[in-house]
Amino acid sequence: MTEIVNFPNEKVKIIREACEWLARMDGGELSELEKSELNKWVRKSDNNKKELERLAIIWDSIEDANLENVKFDVSNSELDQLHINTIEQSRKSKFKIFMSIAASLMLCISLGLIMHFHNLAQFKSTNGKYETGIGDQQTVELADGSEIRLNTNTLVEVNYYDGKRNIHLYKGEAHFNVAHDPDKPFTVKARKGDVRALGTIFSVRVKNDRVNVIVEEGKVRIRANERSNQLEDATLTTIDENLDKEEKSLMVVANAGNSVVFDEQEIESIIEEEKEVIERKFSWRQGMLAFDDEPLSDVIEEVSRYTSNKIIIADPNIRSLRVGGYYPIGKIQAIFDALELNLGLHVNQVDEQTYYITHNGT
């Protein structure tokens, strides 16, 4: 995206012109034509008048000189009270000092520009794509202090620009700890929807054509589809009251403990999760997978995310067996050993990358 930055050229121009007028006034009495031109310049902008008055005070203080009485027909102007009465020997010296002061003022403006671009460069310094392989994790600290924790097989793109903090989650799962800055909205785009952080901690997972958002702290605004753009400015206090049924199916505000699932068309579900459930779902950040009485089929599906091996439940009768416990990520053999020991299952490796799970003895 092209960014347009407005340089303070007008400010620099006013300072330079004010300096020139004071130098001409210091050189002797202005001609009628020059007075007329000065009047026009002062009338042109209040900024012109203010800058001339401000710099005249600086000029006057250099050698306690007075400004010559030059009458102007500008209403409410204090210029007709300023006098020039200085000798030629001091004029050049004073002019040199004054121009040095004026140059310093313009330098301050230039330094402001430098700081602006420095801050802008810092703001964008962590832009780019970040990706993890299967079984890998990565933590990325962004320029504003926000943090992204990428889970296995995840791809995100960071794009900070023009006061906006945009993240695109193309695949996988990421956990976001967002630095609070209401002037710079933080938005995570996933599929055709997006998640707007409201100073919060949350995770987003892309799974096939669905997106799952879990809010750990704070609030997030979730849109299922970009066609809900007209809802962008809805306020948190009125969103649930004022939106009609169709709009509510497109956008919700989720609180801490909420788990929200949406596809490309609508918000499918909002579930209030217990704190223990949230902690289990986020256990991957500590290098563990946690399950509590969950079907074997779901457990194997989750375990498979962290390995390039193919794990097949060969016996459909055991798919619904309930599984619990904590298992280390990347320790696939330890997981197999636990399944065999605790559930009486048998894991058979049929080739280098394929495992079959059956009931022991079948």
C-alpha positions as CSV (number, residue, x, y, z in Angstrom):
1,M,0.0,0.0,0.0
2,T,1.3,3.4,-0.9
3,E,1.7,5.7,2.1
4,I,1.4,9.5,1.8
5,V,3.3,11.6,4.3
6,N,2.7,15.4,4.4
7,F,6.0,17.2,4.8
8,P,5.9,20.5,6.8
9,N,7.1,22.4,3.7
10,E,4.7,25.2,4.5
11,K,6.2,25.7,8.0
12,V,9.7,25.9,6.7
13,K,8.6,28.3,4.0
14,I,7.0,30.7,6.5
15,I,10.1,30.7,8.7
16,R,12.3,31.5,5.7
17,E,10.0,34.3,4.5
18,A,9.7,35.8,8.0
19,C,13.5,35.8,8.3
20,E,13.8,37.6,4.9
21,W,11.3,40.3,5.9
22,L,13.0,41.0,9.2
23,A,16.4,41.2,7.5
24,R,14.9,43.7,5.0
25,M,13.3,45.7,7.8
26,D,16.6,45.7,9.7
27,G,18.4,47.1,6.6
28,G,16.5,50.4,6.6
29,E,13.0,51.8,6.2
30,L,10.8,49.9,3.9
31,S,9.6,51.5,0.7
32,E,5.8,52.0,0.2
33,L,5.8,49.1,-2.2
34,E,7.7,46.9,0.3
35,K,5.2,47.8,3.0
36,S,2.3,46.9,0.7
37,E,3.9,43.6,-0.1
38,L,4.6,42.9,3.6
39,N,0.9,43.8,4.4
40,K,-0.2,41.3,1.8
41,W,2.1,38.6,3.2
42,V,0.8,39.2,6.7
43,R,-2.8,39.2,5.6
44,K,-2.3,35.9,3.7
45,S,-2.2,33.7,6.8
46,D,-2.5,34.1,10.6
47,N,0.5,31.8,10.7
48,N,2.6,34.4,8.8
49,K,1.7,37.1,11.3
50,K,2.4,34.9,14.3
51,E,5.7,33.7,13.0
52,L,6.8,37.2,12.1
53,E,5.9,38.4,15.6
54,R,7.6,35.5,17.3
55,L,10.8,35.8,15.3
56,A,10.8,39.6,15.8
57,I,11.0,39.1,19.5
58,I,14.0,36.8,19.1
59,W,15.6,39.3,16.7
60,D,14.9,42.1,19.1
61,S,16.5,40.3,22.0
62,I,19.8,39.6,20.3
63,E,21.2,43.0,20.9
64,D,18.3,44.7,22.7
65,A,17.5,46.5,19.4
66,N,14.1,48.1,18.6
67,L,12.1,47.7,15.4
68,E,11.5,50.8,13.3
69,N,7.9,52.0,13.4
70,V,6.3,50.6,10.3
71,K,2.6,51.1,10.0
72,F,0.4,48.3,8.8
73,D,-3.3,48.4,8.1
74,V,-3.7,44.9,9.5
75,S,-6.3,44.9,12.2
76,N,-5.3,43.7,15.7
77,S,-1.7,43.5,14.7
78,E,1.1,44.3,17.1
79,L,3.5,44.9,14.3
80,D,3.0,48.7,14.3
81,Q,4.4,48.7,17.9
82,L,7.6,47.1,16.8
83,H,10.6,49.3,15.9
84,I,13.8,49.0,14.0
85,N,16.6,51.2,15.1
86,T,19.9,49.5,14.7
87,I,23.3,50.4,13.3
88,E,24.7,49.0,10.1
89,Q,27.8,47.6,11.9
90,S,25.7,45.3,14.0
91,R,23.2,44.4,11.4
92,K,25.3,41.8,9.6
93,S,26.4,40.2,12.9
94,K,22.9,40.2,14.3
95,F,21.5,38.8,11.0
96,K,24.0,36.0,11.1
97,I,23.0,35.1,14.7
98,F,19.4,35.4,13.8
99,M,19.6,33.2,10.7
100,S,21.4,30.6,12.9
101,I,18.4,30.6,15.2
102,A,16.1,30.3,12.3
103,A,18.2,27.5,10.9
104,S,17.9,25.8,14.3
105,L,14.1,26.1,14.2
106,M,14.1,24.5,10.7
107,L,16.5,21.8,12.0
108,C,14.0,21.0,14.7
109,I,11.4,20.4,12.0
110,S,13.8,18.2,10.1
111,L,14.6,16.3,13.3
112,G,10.9,15.8,13.7
113,L,10.7,14.3,10.3
114,I,13.7,12.1,11.0
115,M,12.0,10.8,14.2
116,H,8.8,10.3,12.3
117,F,10.4,8.1,9.7
118,H,12.5,6.4,12.3
119,N,9.4,5.5,14.3
120,L,7.6,4.5,11.1
121,A,10.6,2.2,10.2
122,Q,10.5,0.7,13.7
123,F,6.7,0.2,13.4
124,K,7.3,-1.8,10.2
125,S,10.5,-3.5,11.2
126,T,8.9,-6.9,12.0
127,N,6.7,-7.0,8.9
128,G,6.9,-10.2,6.8
129,K,6.0,-13.8,6.8
130,Y,6.7,-16.3,9.6
131,E,6.3,-20.0,9.2
132,T,6.8,-23.2,11.3
133,G,7.2,-26.7,10.0
134,I,5.4,-29.8,11.2
135,G,6.1,-30.3,14.9
136,D,7.9,-26.9,15.3
137,Q,6.9,-23.8,17.2
138,Q,8.1,-20.2,17.1
139,T,7.7,-17.0,19.2
140,V,7.7,-13.7,17.3
141,E,7.9,-10.4,19.2
142,L,6.5,-7.6,17.1
143,A,7.7,-4.0,16.9
144,D,4.9,-2.7,19.2
145,G,5.6,-5.3,21.9
146,S,2.9,-7.7,20.8
147,E,3.8,-11.3,20.7
148,I,2.8,-14.2,18.4
149,R,3.4,-17.8,19.3
150,L,3.1,-20.0,16.2
151,N,2.1,-23.6,16.7
152,T,3.0,-26.5,14.4
153,N,2.7,-26.1,10.6
154,T,1.6,-22.4,10.8
155,L,2.0,-19.5,8.4
156,V,1.3,-15.9,9.3
157,E,2.1,-12.6,7.6
158,V,2.6,-9.4,9.6
159,N,1.7,-6.1,7.9
160,Y,2.0,-3.0,10.1
161,Y,1.2,0.2,8.1
162,D,-0.4,3.6,8.4
163,G,-1.3,3.1,12.1
164,K,-2.9,-0.3,11.5
165,R,-1.6,-3.7,12.8
166,N,-2.8,-6.4,10.4
167,I,-2.0,-10.1,10.7
168,H,-3.0,-12.8,8.1
169,L,-3.2,-16.3,9.4
170,Y,-3.0,-18.5,6.3
171,K,-2.8,-21.9,8.0
172,G,-2.3,-23.5,11.4
173,E,-2.7,-22.0,14.8
174,A,-1.3,-18.9,16.5
175,H,-1.6,-17.4,20.0
176,F,-1.6,-13.6,20.2
177,N,-0.7,-11.4,23.2
178,V,-1.6,-8.0,22.0
179,A,0.1,-4.7,23.2
180,H,-2.7,-2.3,24.1
181,D,-2.9,0.6,21.7
182,P,-6.4,1.9,20.9
183,D,-5.1,4.2,18.1
184,K,-3.6,1.2,16.2
185,P,-6.2,-1.5,15.7
186,F,-4.8,-5.1,15.8
187,T,-6.7,-7.4,13.4
188,V,-6.1,-11.1,12.5
189,K,-7.5,-12.1,9.2
190,A,-8.4,-15.8,8.7
191,R,-10.3,-17.2,5.7
192,K,-12.9,-14.6,4.8
193,G,-13.3,-13.3,8.3
194,D,-11.2,-11.5,10.8
195,V,-10.7,-11.0,14.6
196,R,-10.1,-7.6,16.0
197,A,-8.3,-7.4,19.4
198,L,-9.5,-5.1,22.0
199,G,-6.4,-5.3,24.2
200,T,-6.4,-9.0,24.8
201,I,-4.9,-12.5,24.6
202,F,-6.4,-15.0,22.3
203,S,-5.7,-17.8,19.8
204,V,-6.9,-18.4,16.3
205,R,-6.8,-21.7,14.5
206,V,-7.6,-22.4,10.9
207,K,-8.9,-25.9,10.3
208,N,-10.2,-26.7,6.8
209,D,-12.9,-24.1,6.0
210,R,-13.5,-23.2,9.7
211,V,-11.8,-20.9,12.1
212,N,-11.7,-21.4,15.9
213,V,-11.0,-18.4,18.2
214,I,-10.4,-18.9,21.9
215,V,-10.2,-15.8,24.1
216,E,-8.0,-16.1,27.1
217,E,-8.1,-12.5,28.4
218,G,-10.0,-9.3,27.3
219,K,-12.4,-9.1,24.4
220,V,-12.3,-9.6,20.6
221,R,-14.6,-8.7,17.9
222,I,-15.1,-11.5,15.4
223,R,-16.5,-11.2,11.8
224,A,-17.3,-14.3,9.8
225,N,-17.2,-12.6,6.5
226,E,-15.9,-9.4,5.0
227,R,-19.3,-8.6,3.7
228,S,-20.0,-7.4,7.2
229,N,-17.9,-4.4,6.6
230,Q,-20.8,-2.1,7.4
231,L,-20.6,-3.3,11.0
232,E,-17.1,-2.1,11.5
233,D,-18.1,0.9,13.6
234,A,-20.6,-0.9,15.8
235,T,-19.9,-0.1,19.5
236,L,-19.4,-2.8,22.1
237,T,-22.2,-1.6,24.3
238,T,-24.9,-1.7,21.6
239,I,-23.8,-4.4,19.3
240,D,-25.9,-7.2,20.9
241,E,-28.9,-5.0,21.3
242,N,-29.0,-3.2,17.9
243,L,-27.9,-5.8,15.4
244,D,-30.5,-7.8,13.6
245,K,-30.4,-11.6,13.3
246,E,-28.5,-11.7,10.1
247,E,-25.9,-9.2,11.4
248,K,-25.4,-11.2,14.6
249,S,-24.7,-14.3,12.5
250,L,-21.9,-12.4,10.9
251,M,-20.3,-10.6,13.9
252,V,-20.0,-11.1,17.6
253,V,-18.0,-9.8,20.5
254,A,-16.4,-12.6,22.5
255,N,-15.2,-12.3,26.1
256,A,-12.6,-14.2,28.1
257,G,-13.4,-17.9,28.2
258,N,-15.4,-17.9,24.9
259,S,-14.6,-20.3,22.2
260,V,-16.0,-19.2,18.8
261,V,-16.2,-21.2,15.6
262,F,-17.1,-19.5,12.3
263,D,-16.9,-20.5,8.6
264,E,-17.0,-18.2,5.6
265,Q,-20.7,-17.6,6.0
266,E,-21.6,-17.2,9.6
267,I,-20.7,-17.6,13.3
268,E,-21.5,-21.2,13.9
269,S,-21.1,-21.5,17.7
270,I,-20.1,-19.6,20.8
271,I,-19.2,-21.7,23.9
272,E,-18.4,-20.6,27.4
273,E,-15.4,-22.8,28.3
274,E,-14.2,-23.5,31.8
275,K,-10.8,-22.2,32.8
276,E,-9.4,-25.7,33.0
277,V,-10.5,-26.4,29.4
278,I,-8.9,-23.3,28.1
279,E,-5.6,-24.2,29.9
280,R,-5.7,-27.7,28.3
281,K,-6.3,-26.3,24.9
282,F,-3.3,-23.9,25.4
283,S,-1.0,-26.6,26.8
284,W,0.8,-26.8,23.5
285,R,2.6,-23.6,24.5
286,Q,4.3,-25.7,27.2
287,G,5.2,-28.5,24.8
288,M,2.4,-30.7,25.9
289,L,-0.9,-32.1,24.5
290,A,-3.6,-32.4,27.2
291,F,-6.8,-34.5,26.9
292,D,-9.6,-35.2,29.3
293,D,-11.9,-38.1,28.4
294,E,-11.9,-37.4,24.7
295,P,-12.5,-39.9,21.8
296,L,-9.4,-41.7,20.5
297,S,-10.2,-40.4,17.1
298,D,-9.9,-36.8,18.2
299,V,-6.7,-37.5,20.1
300,I,-5.1,-39.1,17.1
301,E,-6.2,-36.3,14.9
302,E,-4.5,-33.8,17.3
303,V,-1.4,-35.8,17.7
304,S,-1.1,-36.1,13.9
305,R,-0.7,-32.3,13.6
306,Y,2.7,-32.6,15.2
307,T,4.2,-35.3,13.1
308,S,4.7,-36.1,9.4
309,N,3.9,-39.8,10.2
310,K,0.6,-41.2,9.2
311,I,-1.4,-42.6,12.1
312,I,-4.4,-44.8,11.2
313,I,-7.0,-46.2,13.5
314,A,-7.4,-49.6,11.7
315,D,-10.2,-50.8,14.0
316,P,-13.3,-48.6,13.9
317,N,-14.6,-50.1,17.1
318,I,-11.9,-48.3,19.1
319,R,-12.4,-44.9,17.7
320,S,-14.7,-43.9,20.5
321,L,-12.5,-45.1,23.3
322,R,-12.0,-42.3,25.9
323,V,-8.5,-40.9,26.4
324,G,-7.1,-38.6,29.0
325,G,-3.7,-37.4,30.2
326,Y,-0.8,-35.2,29.2
327,Y,1.5,-36.2,26.3
328,P,4.8,-34.5,25.3
329,I,4.8,-33.0,21.8
330,G,7.3,-34.7,19.5
331,K,7.5,-37.8,21.6
332,I,5.4,-40.0,19.4
333,Q,6.7,-43.3,20.7
334,A,5.9,-42.2,24.3
335,I,2.3,-41.5,23.2
336,F,2.1,-44.9,21.6
337,D,3.5,-46.6,24.7
338,A,0.9,-44.9,26.9
339,L,-2.0,-45.9,24.6
340,E,-0.8,-49.5,24.6
341,L,-0.3,-49.6,28.4
342,N,-3.5,-47.7,29.5
343,L,-6.0,-48.8,26.8
344,G,-4.8,-52.2,25.8
345,L,-4.2,-51.0,22.2
346,H,-1.5,-52.2,19.8
347,V,0.4,-49.8,17.6
348,N,2.0,-51.5,14.6
349,Q,4.5,-49.7,12.3
350,V,3.8,-50.9,8.8
351,D,6.5,-48.7,7.1
352,E,8.8,-45.9,7.9
353,Q,6.0,-43.3,8.2
354,T,2.8,-45.3,8.7
355,Y,1.4,-46.7,12.0
356,Y,-1.8,-48.8,12.5
357,I,-3.6,-48.7,15.8
358,T,-5.7,-51.8,16.7
359,H,-7.1,-53.4,19.8
360,N,-4.5,-55.7,21.4
361,G,-4.9,-59.1,19.9
362,T,-6.7,-58.1,16.7
